[in-house]
Amino acid sequence: MSAHPLDKYLVTKRLPHIWCPGCGIGVALAAILRAIDRRVREGALKPENLVMVTGIGCTARAAIYVSFDSAHTIHGRAIPFASGAKLANPKLEVMVLGGDGDIAGIGGNHLLHAARRNMDLTVFMITNMVYAMTGGQVAPTTPTGMYTTTTPKGNPETPVNVIKLVAYQGANYVARASTTHPALIERYTYRALGMEGFRFIEIISPCPEIFGRHIGFRDPVELYEEIKKKSKYKPKPSLEESDLDWERGWVLGEFIERNEPGYLKRIGRV
Ligand SMILES: Cc1ncc(C[n+]2csc(CCOP(=O)(O)OP(=O)(O)O)c2C)c(N)n1
């Protein structure tokens, strides 16, 4: 069997992975690895300097599949762990990958402060709109009115707009992609890896088993098609267009791009 060009970034003996058929997490990881590979082939990144930090959840399992340095830490605590790695060794290229529950819910406080510090990290948040690994509980990104296992009468809450949150805190780069548009994930990751400061990429991703099936999508392809239909790419969208609304859909694009000094520069470490 011939090797896949991305196999060098994976611990292939751990495959097959745990993700369900139709789950978007593997699509997102593959696109991120393609962008990393481009930066490595161009000589801008060294594989020995790459670090991926994750918390807990379906998304967080990615840390055990990548062959470069990684840490599978505690639910919600990937960002402080990653900040520590970067502060200890500024030459590292530190990435965080987490679910929406992990990053915006349990780790929401850390997200806020890392963005405010313009901490030199790239954070990927996989938005599947529920806490998937534990059975589909309501997440901070669950749209209002949506059925989940803990909101059987529909979610009464307003979801947090994570794009606005990190943008208002001063993050250098804020973008939204979707696993229905993997080329955007690759493009935004490539761009983020060439920047300093806090970089945040939200990736909308279908969870057919724990989200889609619960709201009436019997087939993973139907959920994929629905998410694709709701995801509209726009060059340079405004923050006012960043709401995530199940009925009206959402915008994909690069909301913020700034060139403010990252935290390491602010404290004289680089
Ligand atoms: C401090 C803590 N609280 C709760 C849990 C239980 N737990 C494990 S995974 C998970 C949900 C993960 O959801 P999300 O972060 O959205 O990731 P997904 O599984 O959807 O990728 C929860 C609540 C935990 N492991 N640790």
The ligand as a Tripos MOL2 file, in Angstrom:
@<TRIPOS>MOLECULE
LIG
   26    27     1     0     0
SMALL
NO_CHARGES

@<TRIPOS>ATOM
      1 C1        -13.8380   19.2280   33.6490 C.3       1 LIG1
      2 C2        -14.6300   18.2400   32.8420 C.ar      1 LIG1
      3 N1        -15.9570   18.3980   32.7040 N.ar      1 LIG1
      4 C3        -16.6600   17.5540   31.9490 C.ar      1 LIG1
      5 C4        -16.0430   16.4990   31.3410 C.ar      1 LIG1
      6 C5        -16.8470   15.5280   30.5260 C.3       1 LIG1
      7 N2        -16.6840   15.7310   29.0980 N.ar      1 LIG1
      8 C6        -15.8000   15.0160   28.3770 C.ar      1 LIG1
      9 S1        -15.8740   15.3480   26.7530 S.2       1 LIG1
     10 C7        -17.1180   16.4750   26.9960 C.ar      1 LIG1
     11 C8        -17.7900   17.1770   25.8620 C.3       1 LIG1
     12 C9        -16.9010   17.6240   24.7800 C.3       1 LIG1
     13 O1        -17.6190   18.4720   23.9140 O.3       1 LIG1
     14 P1        -16.8630   19.4560   22.9530 P.3       1 LIG1
     15 O2        -15.7530   20.1160   23.6720 O.co2     1 LIG1
     16 O3        -17.8530   20.3140   22.2770 O.co2     1 LIG1
     17 O4        -16.1480   18.4820   21.9260 O.3       1 LIG1
     18 P2        -16.7550   17.4150   20.8870 P.3       1 LIG1
     19 O5        -16.8420   16.1060   21.6230 O.co2     1 LIG1
     20 O6        -18.0970   17.9460   20.4660 O.co2     1 LIG1
     21 O7        -15.7440   17.4150   19.7900 O.co2     1 LIG1
     22 C10       -17.4440   16.5850   28.3560 C.ar      1 LIG1
     23 C11       -18.4860   17.4680   28.8930 C.3       1 LIG1
     24 C12       -14.6430   16.3510   31.5040 C.ar      1 LIG1
     25 N3        -13.9560   15.3730   30.8950 N.pl3     1 LIG1
     26 N4        -13.9600   17.2110   32.2620 N.ar      1 LIG1
@<TRIPOS>BOND
     1     1     2 1
     2     2     3 ar
     3     2    26 ar
     4     3     4 ar
     5     4     5 ar
     6     5     6 1
     7     5    24 ar
     8     6     7 1
     9     7     8 ar
    10     7    22 ar
    11     8     9 ar
    12     9    10 ar
    13    10    11 1
    14    10    22 ar
    15    11    12 1
    16    12    13 1
    17    13    14 1
    18    14    15 2
    19    14    16 1
    20    14    17 1
    21    17    18 1
    22    18    19 2
    23    18    20 1
    24    18    21 1
    25    22    23 1
    26    24    25 1
    27    24    26 ar
@<TRIPOS>SUBSTRUCTURE
     1 LIG1         1 GROUP 0 **** ****
